[in-house]
Amino acid sequence: MAASKPTEKQENPRRNFIKTAAKGSIAALSLSSMATSAFAVDKVIKATETETPLVKVDHKIRSTPENTVWGYYGYDVPPIATVKDGDVVEIQAVNVAGTSARDPEAFYKTNNLPLDEQALDIIAIYKNPKREPSGLNGHMLTGPIFIEGAEPGDTLEVRILDVVPRSAYGVNSVWQKGGDIGDDVKTRENFIYKYTISKKKQTASFKEGVEIPINPFMGVMAVSPPPEMKRVSSIPPGFYGGNLDLKHLVKGTTLFLPVSVKGALFTTGDSHAAQGSGELDGVAIEASMTLTAKFIVRKDIHIKTVYAESPTHLIAIGLDPDLNKAMQNAAHEATRLVMENLGFTFNEAYSVCSTGVDFEVTQVVDKTFGINAMIPKSIFPGHEFKYWNA
């Protein structure tokens, strides 16, 4: 396992996106905070050129063919980089929605889209794919990353410092048999959502009259399953994380993953600009992103399944091929989080989860269904929740 090598000099991803937006004649989107203030495009570019990074990035990982895997995780997948406990890592990811392996360039030509860095990465990956020999398929992913000090039984804390779009648009596709009511779809169609921003809104739209709020997040964040599971597809999520499609995992939130193998082997991808709970047609606004995350090995936390936290909520996650069982699993995890964090009895936690916790359908399209329980910290006024960005 070689240490990660320095990558070639890259432009600030925020600056790249703003320049792309300007070239595409759409309003510029400030990505450090999905900016709430609006400027002329040239002023935004000028300000971004001199902006000081908020955090020091220890490693930058490009979305090259060598750094991507096509749709799988496993204990024996060779790591592309080695990082230390506590390192901040910038990870590029691509989303291939709309394109095809047979002719990836056609999508950009047909839709008059630029061959920017992420598009060139997608084309290069398609020409040099790292497929799993047994035929497993799934998402185009970046990884895995070996985290020094992570051992089976530990917990990997992933602090999401930023999620930055790499282009000025995202894609949602509708196709026959796709999603929850795909039997009603007669023809395949791609919808290109272009981003725009003003003082009042940060949205994506494919036609006049619809504006979807932009909230970038990574659909897939996973550690390796245990060795006895060998290699698994990235399509269904599991206790190790993976294709959770949890729209709340935006900048400023944290994902906790149970470590099953030495080094954890973190992999990410399937990035989204926005998604509704349920992900009804099978995909979100699919878009290439750059994830900046801090990896922390927690020897003091021992968990059996993934969960998340935001400044305002604890987020329990229930998964199962049966939606009813996914709901029950979310209920068990929610009561457990309340018991462990607040010292409540089971009956007390059960009551709180019924009266103060919202259970949402995360997604119903990935073979294994997801339910997430949103536990508001505000309903426990006497308890101080320590959080890294509070």
C-alpha positions as a Markdown table, in Angstrom:
| # | Residue | x | y | z |
|---|---|---|---|---|
| 1 | Met | 0.0 | 0.0 | 0.0 |
| 2 | Ala | 1.8 | 3.1 | -1.2 |
| 3 | Ala | 1.2 | 6.5 | 0.3 |
| 4 | Ser | -0.9 | 8.8 | -1.9 |
| 5 | Lys | 1.2 | 10.6 | -4.4 |
| 6 | Pro | 1.0 | 14.3 | -4.9 |
| 7 | Thr | -1.3 | 15.2 | -7.7 |
| 8 | Glu | -0.7 | 17.7 | -10.4 |
| 9 | Lys | -1.5 | 21.4 | -9.7 |
| 10 | Gln | -5.2 | 21.9 | -9.7 |
| 11 | Glu | -7.3 | 25.0 | -9.7 |
| 12 | Asn | -9.6 | 25.6 | -6.7 |
| 13 | Pro | -12.8 | 23.6 | -7.5 |
| 14 | Arg | -14.9 | 26.5 | -6.5 |
| 15 | Arg | -13.1 | 28.7 | -9.0 |
| 16 | Asn | -13.4 | 26.0 | -11.7 |
| 17 | Phe | -17.1 | 25.9 | -11.3 |
| 18 | Ile | -17.6 | 29.6 | -11.3 |
| 19 | Lys | -15.6 | 30.0 | -14.5 |
| 20 | Thr | -17.6 | 27.2 | -16.1 |
| 21 | Ala | -20.9 | 28.9 | -15.0 |
| 22 | Ala | -19.7 | 32.1 | -16.5 |
| 23 | Lys | -18.8 | 30.5 | -19.8 |
| 24 | Gly | -22.3 | 28.8 | -19.9 |
| 25 | Ser | -23.9 | 32.2 | -19.4 |
| 26 | Ile | -25.7 | 31.2 | -16.2 |
| 27 | Ala | -25.4 | 33.0 | -12.9 |
| 28 | Ala | -22.4 | 32.0 | -10.8 |
| 29 | Leu | -22.8 | 29.6 | -7.8 |
| 30 | Ser | -20.5 | 30.2 | -4.8 |
| 31 | Leu | -19.8 | 26.7 | -3.5 |
| 32 | Ser | -18.2 | 27.4 | -0.1 |
| 33 | Ser | -21.6 | 28.0 | 1.3 |
| 34 | Met | -24.1 | 27.8 | -1.6 |
| 35 | Ala | -23.7 | 31.5 | -1.4 |
| 36 | Thr | -26.5 | 33.7 | 0.0 |
| 37 | Ser | -25.1 | 36.9 | -1.5 |
| 38 | Ala | -25.1 | 37.6 | -5.2 |
| 39 | Phe | -22.5 | 39.4 | -7.3 |
| 40 | Ala | -21.8 | 40.0 | -10.9 |
| 41 | Val | -20.0 | 37.0 | -12.3 |
| 42 | Asp | -16.7 | 38.8 | -12.9 |
| 43 | Lys | -16.7 | 40.1 | -9.3 |
| 44 | Val | -17.3 | 36.5 | -8.0 |
| 45 | Ile | -14.4 | 35.2 | -10.0 |
| 46 | Lys | -12.1 | 38.0 | -8.8 |
| 47 | Ala | -13.1 | 37.4 | -5.2 |
| 48 | Thr | -12.6 | 33.6 | -5.5 |
| 49 | Glu | -9.1 | 34.0 | -7.1 |
| 50 | Thr | -7.9 | 35.5 | -3.8 |
| 51 | Glu | -10.0 | 33.5 | -1.3 |
| 52 | Thr | -8.1 | 31.8 | 1.5 |
| 53 | Pro | -8.9 | 28.1 | 2.0 |
| 54 | Leu | -10.9 | 27.5 | 5.2 |
| 55 | Val | -9.1 | 24.2 | 5.9 |
| 56 | Lys | -5.7 | 22.7 | 5.0 |
| 57 | Val | -6.1 | 19.8 | 2.6 |
| 58 | Asp | -3.7 | 17.0 | 3.2 |
| 59 | His | -4.4 | 14.9 | 0.1 |
| 60 | Lys | -6.1 | 15.6 | -3.2 |
| 61 | Ile | -7.4 | 12.5 | -5.1 |
| 62 | Arg | -8.2 | 12.9 | -8.8 |
| 63 | Ser | -11.0 | 11.0 | -10.5 |
| 64 | Thr | -8.7 | 9.3 | -13.0 |
| 65 | Pro | -9.2 | 5.7 | -14.4 |
| 66 | Glu | -6.5 | 4.5 | -11.9 |
| 67 | Asn | -8.4 | 5.9 | -9.0 |
| 68 | Thr | -11.9 | 4.7 | -9.8 |
| 69 | Val | -13.7 | 1.4 | -9.5 |
| 70 | Trp | -16.9 | 0.5 | -11.4 |
| 71 | Gly | -19.5 | -0.4 | -8.9 |
| 72 | Tyr | -18.1 | -2.5 | -6.1 |
| 73 | Tyr | -16.3 | -2.7 | -2.7 |
| 74 | Gly | -14.3 | -5.4 | -1.0 |
| 75 | Tyr | -11.7 | -6.2 | 1.5 |
| 76 | Asp | -9.2 | -7.1 | -1.2 |
| 77 | Val | -9.7 | -4.1 | -3.5 |
| 78 | Pro | -6.2 | -2.4 | -3.6 |
| 79 | Pro | -6.3 | 1.1 | -2.0 |
| 80 | Ile | -5.5 | 4.0 | -4.3 |
| 81 | Ala | -4.2 | 6.2 | -1.4 |
| 82 | Thr | -3.1 | 6.0 | 2.2 |
| 83 | Val | -4.0 | 8.8 | 4.6 |
| 84 | Lys | -3.5 | 9.4 | 8.3 |
| 85 | Asp | -6.1 | 9.5 | 11.1 |
| 86 | Gly | -7.2 | 13.1 | 11.2 |
| 87 | Asp | -6.2 | 14.0 | 7.6 |
| 88 | Val | -8.4 | 16.2 | 5.4 |
| 89 | Val | -8.9 | 14.7 | 2.0 |
| 90 | Glu | -10.2 | 16.3 | -1.2 |
| 91 | Ile | -11.8 | 13.5 | -3.4 |
| 92 | Gln | -13.0 | 14.1 | -6.9 |
| 93 | Ala | -15.9 | 11.9 | -8.1 |
| 94 | Val | -17.7 | 11.6 | -11.4 |
| 95 | Asn | -21.3 | 10.9 | -12.2 |
| 96 | Val | -21.9 | 9.3 | -15.6 |
| 97 | Ala | -25.7 | 10.0 | -15.8 |
| 98 | Gly | -26.8 | 10.5 | -19.4 |
| 99 | Thr | -23.6 | 9.1 | -20.9 |
| 100 | Ser | -22.9 | 5.6 | -22.3 |
| 101 | Ala | -19.8 | 3.5 | -22.4 |
| 102 | Arg | -20.3 | 2.8 | -26.1 |
| 103 | Asp | -20.0 | 6.5 | -27.0 |
| 104 | Pro | -19.5 | 8.8 | -23.9 |
| 105 | Glu | -18.7 | 11.9 | -26.1 |
| 106 | Ala | -22.2 | 11.8 | -27.8 |
| 107 | Phe | -24.0 | 13.0 | -24.7 |
| 108 | Tyr | -22.0 | 16.2 | -24.5 |
| 109 | Lys | -22.2 | 16.9 | -28.3 |
| 110 | Thr | -25.9 | 16.2 | -28.4 |
| 111 | Asn | -26.7 | 18.6 | -25.5 |
| 112 | Asn | -24.1 | 21.2 | -26.4 |
| 113 | Leu | -22.3 | 20.7 | -23.1 |
| 114 | Pro | -18.6 | 21.6 | -22.6 |
| 115 | Leu | -15.9 | 19.0 | -22.4 |
| 116 | Asp | -14.7 | 20.3 | -19.1 |
| 117 | Glu | -12.4 | 18.4 | -16.6 |
| 118 | Gln | -15.1 | 16.1 | -15.2 |
| 119 | Ala | -16.4 | 15.3 | -18.7 |
| 120 | Leu | -12.9 | 14.4 | -19.9 |
| 121 | Asp | -12.5 | 12.3 | -16.7 |
| 122 | Ile | -15.7 | 10.4 | -17.5 |
| 123 | Ile | -14.6 | 9.7 | -21.1 |
| 124 | Ala | -11.1 | 8.5 | -20.0 |
| 125 | Ile | -12.7 | 6.2 | -17.3 |
| 126 | Tyr | -15.0 | 4.7 | -19.9 |
| 127 | Lys | -12.1 | 4.0 | -22.1 |
| 128 | Asn | -10.1 | 2.4 | -19.3 |
| 129 | Pro | -12.7 | 0.8 | -17.0 |
| 130 | Lys | -11.8 | -1.1 | -13.8 |
| 131 | Arg | -14.7 | -3.6 | -13.9 |
| 132 | Glu | -15.1 | -6.4 | -11.3 |
| 133 | Pro | -14.2 | -9.7 | -13.0 |
| 134 | Ser | -17.3 | -11.5 | -11.7 |
| 135 | Gly | -19.6 | -9.0 | -13.4 |
| 136 | Leu | -20.8 | -7.0 | -10.3 |
| 137 | Asn | -22.0 | -3.6 | -11.4 |
| 138 | Gly | -23.0 | -0.3 | -9.9 |
| 139 | His | -21.8 | 3.3 | -9.6 |
| 140 | Met | -18.5 | 4.9 | -10.9 |
| 141 | Leu | -16.7 | 5.3 | -7.6 |
| 142 | Thr | -13.4 | 6.9 | -6.3 |
| 143 | Gly | -11.4 | 4.7 | -3.9 |
| 144 | Pro | -10.8 | 2.9 | -1.8 |
| 145 | Ile | -8.7 | 5.0 | 0.6 |
| 146 | Phe | -6.8 | 3.3 | 3.4 |
| 147 | Ile | -7.0 | 5.2 | 6.7 |
| 148 | Glu | -4.0 | 4.4 | 9.0 |
| 149 | Gly | -4.9 | 3.2 | 12.5 |
| 150 | Ala | -8.4 | 2.0 | 11.5 |
| 151 | Glu | -9.0 | -1.6 | 12.8 |
| 152 | Pro | -12.0 | -3.9 | 12.8 |
| 153 | Gly | -14.3 | -2.9 | 15.6 |
| 154 | Asp | -13.5 | 0.8 | 15.3 |
| 155 | Thr | -15.7 | 3.5 | 13.9 |
| 156 | Leu | -14.7 | 5.8 | 11.1 |
| 157 | Glu | -16.0 | 9.3 | 11.6 |
| 158 | Val | -16.3 | 11.1 | 8.3 |
| 159 | Arg | -16.8 | 14.9 | 8.7 |
| 160 | Ile | -18.2 | 16.4 | 5.5 |
| 161 | Leu | -16.4 | 19.7 | 5.2 |
| 162 | Asp | -17.6 | 20.6 | 1.7 |
| 163 | Val | -19.3 | 19.1 | -1.4 |
| 164 | Val | -18.6 | 21.1 | -4.5 |
| 165 | Pro | -20.1 | 20.7 | -8.0 |
| 166 | Arg | -17.5 | 20.2 | -10.8 |
| 167 | Ser | -19.8 | 21.4 | -13.6 |
| 168 | Ala | -22.6 | 23.9 | -14.2 |
| 169 | Tyr | -25.4 | 21.3 | -14.5 |
| 170 | Gly | -26.7 | 17.9 | -13.3 |
| 171 | Val | -28.8 | 15.2 | -15.0 |
| 172 | Asn | -31.9 | 13.3 | -14.1 |
| 173 | Ser | -33.0 | 10.4 | -16.3 |
| 174 | Val | -36.4 | 8.7 | -16.7 |
| 175 | Trp | -36.4 | 5.3 | -18.4 |
| 176 | Gln | -38.6 | 2.3 | -18.9 |
| 177 | Lys | -38.8 | 0.1 | -15.8 |
| 178 | Gly | -36.7 | 2.6 | -13.9 |
| 179 | Gly | -37.6 | 3.7 | -10.3 |
| 180 | Asp | -40.8 | 3.0 | -8.4 |
| 181 | Ile | -43.4 | 3.5 | -11.2 |
| 182 | Gly | -41.2 | 2.8 | -14.2 |
| 183 | Asp | -43.8 | 0.6 | -15.8 |
| 184 | Asp | -45.6 | 3.8 | -16.7 |
| 185 | Val | -42.6 | 5.2 | -18.6 |
| 186 | Lys | -42.9 | 4.8 | -22.4 |
| 187 | Thr | -39.6 | 6.5 | -23.6 |
| 188 | Arg | -36.3 | 7.2 | -22.1 |
| 189 | Glu | -35.5 | 10.9 | -21.5 |
| 190 | Asn | -32.7 | 12.9 | -20.0 |
| 191 | Phe | -33.4 | 16.2 | -18.2 |
| 192 | Ile | -30.4 | 18.6 | -17.9 |
| 193 | Tyr | -30.8 | 20.7 | -14.8 |
| 194 | Lys | -28.7 | 23.9 | -15.1 |
| 195 | Tyr | -27.7 | 25.7 | -11.9 |
| 196 | Thr | -28.5 | 29.4 | -11.1 |
| 197 | Ile | -28.2 | 31.6 | -8.0 |
| 198 | Ser | -29.4 | 35.0 | -6.8 |
| 199 | Lys | -29.8 | 36.6 | -3.4 |
| 200 | Lys | -33.0 | 34.7 | -2.9 |
| 201 | Lys | -32.4 | 31.3 | -4.4 |
| 202 | Gln | -29.8 | 28.6 | -5.3 |
| 203 | Thr | -31.6 | 26.3 | -7.7 |
| 204 | Ala | -31.4 | 23.9 | -10.6 |
| 205 | Ser | -33.9 | 23.9 | -13.5 |
| 206 | Phe | -34.4 | 22.0 | -16.8 |
| 207 | Lys | -37.3 | 24.2 | -18.0 |
| 208 | Glu | -39.0 | 27.5 | -17.1 |
| 209 | Gly | -41.4 | 27.1 | -14.2 |
| 210 | Val | -39.5 | 24.6 | -12.1 |
| 211 | Glu | -36.7 | 25.4 | -9.6 |
| 212 | Ile | -35.2 | 22.7 | -7.4 |
| 213 | Pro | -33.1 | 23.9 | -4.4 |
| 214 | Ile | -29.5 | 22.8 | -4.7 |
| 215 | Asn | -28.1 | 20.7 | -1.8 |
| 216 | Pro | -25.0 | 18.8 | -2.9 |
| 217 | Phe | -24.2 | 15.5 | -1.2 |
| 218 | Met | -22.6 | 12.2 | -2.0 |
| 219 | Gly | -25.0 | 9.3 | -2.6 |
| 220 | Val | -22.4 | 6.7 | -1.8 |
| 221 | Met | -20.0 | 6.8 | 1.1 |
| 222 | Ala | -18.8 | 3.3 | 2.3 |
| 223 | Val | -16.2 | 1.3 | 4.0 |
| 224 | Ser | -15.4 | -2.2 | 3.0 |
| 225 | Pro | -17.7 | -5.0 | 4.1 |
| 226 | Pro | -16.1 | -7.7 | 6.2 |
| 227 | Pro | -13.9 | -10.3 | 4.3 |
| 228 | Glu | -16.6 | -13.0 | 4.5 |
| 229 | Met | -18.8 | -10.9 | 2.3 |
| 230 | Lys | -16.0 | -10.8 | -0.3 |
| 231 | Arg | -16.9 | -8.2 | -3.0 |
| 232 | Val | -20.3 | -6.6 | -3.2 |
| 233 | Ser | -22.2 | -4.3 | -5.6 |
| 234 | Ser | -22.5 | -0.7 | -4.8 |
| 235 | Ile | -26.2 | -0.6 | -5.7 |
| 236 | Pro | -27.8 | -1.8 | -2.5 |
| 237 | Pro | -26.7 | 0.0 | 0.7 |
| 238 | Gly | -25.7 | -1.9 | 3.8 |
| 239 | Phe | -24.5 | -1.6 | 7.4 |
| 240 | Tyr | -21.2 | -0.5 | 6.0 |
| 241 | Gly | -22.8 | 2.5 | 4.3 |
| 242 | Gly | -22.7 | 2.7 | 0.6 |
| 243 | Asn | -25.6 | 3.8 | -1.6 |
| 244 | Leu | -27.6 | 5.4 | 1.2 |
| 245 | Asp | -28.8 | 8.3 | -0.9 |
| 246 | Leu | -29.4 | 10.2 | 2.3 |
| 247 | Lys | -30.0 | 13.8 | 1.2 |
| 248 | His | -29.2 | 15.2 | 4.6 |
| 249 | Leu | -25.5 | 14.3 | 4.3 |
| 250 | Val | -24.6 | 17.8 | 3.1 |
| 251 | Lys | -21.7 | 20.1 | 4.1 |
| 252 | Gly | -21.4 | 20.3 | 7.9 |
| 253 | Thr | -22.8 | 16.8 | 8.7 |
| 254 | Thr | -21.0 | 13.6 | 9.8 |
| 255 | Leu | -21.3 | 10.0 | 8.9 |
| 256 | Phe | -20.3 | 7.2 | 11.3 |
| 257 | Leu | -19.3 | 3.9 | 9.7 |
| 258 | Pro | -18.4 | 0.6 | 11.4 |
| 259 | Val | -14.9 | -0.6 | 10.4 |
| 260 | Ser | -14.7 | -4.2 | 9.3 |
| 261 | Val | -11.2 | -4.4 | 7.8 |
| 262 | Lys | -7.8 | -2.9 | 8.5 |
| 263 | Gly | -7.6 | 0.6 | 7.0 |
| 264 | Ala | -11.4 | 0.8 | 6.7 |
| 265 | Leu | -11.1 | 1.3 | 2.8 |
| 266 | Phe | -13.4 | 4.3 | 2.2 |
| 267 | Thr | -15.0 | 4.7 | -1.2 |
| 268 | Thr | -17.3 | 7.4 | -2.4 |
| 269 | Gly | -19.3 | 8.6 | -5.5 |
| 270 | Asp | -22.8 | 8.8 | -6.9 |
| 271 | Ser | -22.8 | 12.5 | -6.1 |
| 272 | His | -26.0 | 14.5 | -6.3 |
| 273 | Ala | -26.9 | 18.2 | -6.6 |
| 274 | Ala | -30.4 | 17.6 | -5.2 |
| 275 | Gln | -32.8 | 14.7 | -4.4 |
| 276 | Gly | -36.3 | 14.2 | -3.0 |
| 277 | Ser | -36.8 | 11.7 | -0.2 |
| 278 | Gly | -37.6 | 8.4 | -2.0 |
| 279 | Glu | -35.6 | 9.1 | -5.2 |
| 280 | Leu | -38.7 | 8.1 | -7.0 |
| 281 | Asp | -37.5 | 7.6 | -10.6 |
| 282 | Gly | -34.3 | 5.9 | -9.5 |
| 283 | Val | -31.9 | 8.8 | -9.7 |
| 284 | Ala | -31.5 | 12.3 | -8.3 |
| 285 | Ile | -30.0 | 15.3 | -10.0 |
| 286 | Glu | -26.8 | 13.3 | -10.8 |
| 287 | Ala | -23.7 | 15.5 | -10.9 |
| 288 | Ser | -19.9 | 15.2 | -10.6 |
| 289 | Met | -18.7 | 16.6 | -7.3 |
| 290 | Thr | -15.6 | 17.1 | -5.2 |
| 291 | Leu | -15.9 | 15.9 | -1.6 |
| 292 | Thr | -13.7 | 17.4 | 1.1 |
| 293 | Ala | -13.8 | 15.3 | 4.3 |
| 294 | Lys | -11.9 | 14.8 | 7.5 |
| 295 | Phe | -11.3 | 11.1 | 8.5 |
| 296 | Ile | -11.2 | 10.4 | 12.3 |
| 297 | Val | -10.7 | 6.9 | 13.7 |
| 298 | Arg | -12.9 | 6.5 | 16.8 |
| 299 | Lys | -11.6 | 3.8 | 19.2 |
| 300 | Asp | -14.2 | 4.9 | 21.7 |
| 301 | Ile | -17.3 | 4.2 | 19.5 |
| 302 | His | -18.3 | 0.6 | 18.6 |
| 303 | Ile | -21.3 | 0.4 | 16.2 |
| 304 | Lys | -22.9 | -2.4 | 14.1 |
| 305 | Thr | -24.5 | -0.2 | 11.5 |
| 306 | Val | -24.1 | 3.2 | 9.9 |
| 307 | Tyr | -25.6 | 6.4 | 11.4 |
| 308 | Ala | -25.3 | 10.2 | 10.9 |
| 309 | Glu | -25.3 | 13.5 | 12.7 |
| 310 | Ser | -25.9 | 17.1 | 11.8 |
| 311 | Pro | -25.7 | 20.2 | 13.9 |
| 312 | Thr | -29.4 | 19.9 | 14.6 |
| 313 | His | -30.2 | 16.2 | 14.4 |
| 314 | Leu | -29.1 | 12.7 | 15.2 |
| 315 | Ile | -30.0 | 10.6 | 12.1 |
| 316 | Ala | -30.7 | 6.9 | 12.5 |
| 317 | Ile | -30.8 | 4.7 | 9.4 |
| 318 | Gly | -32.8 | 1.6 | 8.8 |
| 319 | Leu | -32.1 | -0.7 | 5.8 |
| 320 | Asp | -33.8 | -3.9 | 4.4 |
| 321 | Pro | -35.2 | -5.3 | 1.2 |
| 322 | Asp | -38.6 | -5.1 | 2.9 |
| 323 | Leu | -39.7 | -1.6 | 3.5 |
| 324 | Asn | -41.6 | -2.5 | 6.6 |
| 325 | Lys | -38.5 | -4.1 | 8.1 |
| 326 | Ala | -36.4 | -1.1 | 7.1 |
| 327 | Met | -38.9 | 1.0 | 9.1 |
| 328 | Gln | -38.5 | -1.4 | 12.1 |
| 329 | Asn | -34.7 | -1.2 | 11.8 |
| 330 | Ala | -34.8 | 2.6 | 11.7 |
| 331 | Ala | -37.1 | 2.5 | 14.8 |
| 332 | His | -34.6 | 0.2 | 16.7 |
| 333 | Glu | -31.7 | 2.4 | 15.7 |
| 334 | Ala | -33.5 | 5.6 | 16.7 |
| 335 | Thr | -34.4 | 4.3 | 20.1 |
| 336 | Arg | -30.9 | 3.1 | 20.6 |
| 337 | Leu | -29.4 | 6.5 | 19.7 |
| 338 | Val | -31.7 | 8.2 | 22.2 |
| 339 | Met | -30.9 | 5.7 | 24.9 |
| 340 | Glu | -27.2 | 5.9 | 24.4 |
| 341 | Asn | -27.0 | 9.7 | 24.0 |
| 342 | Leu | -29.5 | 10.7 | 26.6 |
| 343 | Gly | -29.4 | 7.8 | 29.1 |
| 344 | Phe | -33.1 | 7.1 | 28.6 |
| 345 | Thr | -34.8 | 3.8 | 29.2 |
| 346 | Phe | -36.1 | 1.9 | 26.2 |
| 347 | Asn | -39.7 | 2.8 | 27.0 |
| 348 | Glu | -38.8 | 6.5 | 27.4 |
| 349 | Ala | -36.8 | 6.5 | 24.1 |
| 350 | Tyr | -39.7 | 4.6 | 22.3 |
| 351 | Ser | -42.1 | 7.3 | 23.5 |
| 352 | Val | -39.9 | 10.1 | 22.4 |
| 353 | Cys | -39.4 | 8.5 | 18.9 |
| 354 | Ser | -43.2 | 8.3 | 18.5 |
| 355 | Thr | -43.9 | 11.9 | 19.6 |
| 356 | Gly | -40.9 | 13.9 | 18.4 |
| 357 | Val | -39.1 | 12.1 | 15.7 |
| 358 | Asp | -39.8 | 12.1 | 11.9 |
| 359 | Phe | -39.3 | 8.9 | 10.0 |
| 360 | Glu | -38.6 | 9.5 | 6.3 |
| 361 | Val | -38.4 | 7.2 | 3.3 |
| 362 | Thr | -34.8 | 7.7 | 2.2 |
| 363 | Gln | -35.0 | 5.8 | -1.1 |
| 364 | Val | -37.1 | 2.9 | -2.5 |
| 365 | Val | -35.1 | 2.2 | -5.7 |
| 366 | Asp | -31.8 | 0.5 | -4.7 |
| 367 | Lys | -33.0 | -3.1 | -4.0 |
| 368 | Thr | -32.5 | -2.5 | -0.3 |
| 369 | Phe | -34.9 | 0.2 | 1.0 |
| 370 | Gly | -34.0 | 3.0 | 3.4 |
| 371 | Ile | -35.8 | 4.8 | 6.2 |
| 372 | Asn | -34.0 | 7.6 | 8.1 |
| 373 | Ala | -35.2 | 8.8 | 11.5 |
| 374 | Met | -34.6 | 12.6 | 12.1 |
| 375 | Ile | -34.1 | 13.0 | 15.9 |
| 376 | Pro | -34.1 | 16.8 | 16.7 |
| 377 | Lys | -31.6 | 17.8 | 19.3 |
| 378 | Ser | -33.9 | 20.7 | 20.2 |
| 379 | Ile | -36.3 | 18.4 | 21.9 |
| 380 | Phe | -33.7 | 17.7 | 24.6 |
| 381 | Pro | -33.2 | 21.3 | 26.0 |
| 382 | Gly | -31.3 | 20.1 | 29.1 |
| 383 | His | -28.6 | 18.2 | 27.1 |
| 384 | Glu | -25.5 | 19.7 | 25.5 |
| 385 | Phe | -24.6 | 18.0 | 22.2 |
| 386 | Lys | -21.0 | 18.6 | 21.4 |
| 387 | Tyr | -20.5 | 19.0 | 17.7 |
| 388 | Trp | -17.5 | 19.9 | 15.6 |
| 389 | Asn | -19.0 | 22.8 | 13.7 |
| 390 | Ala | -21.5 | 24.0 | 16.3 |
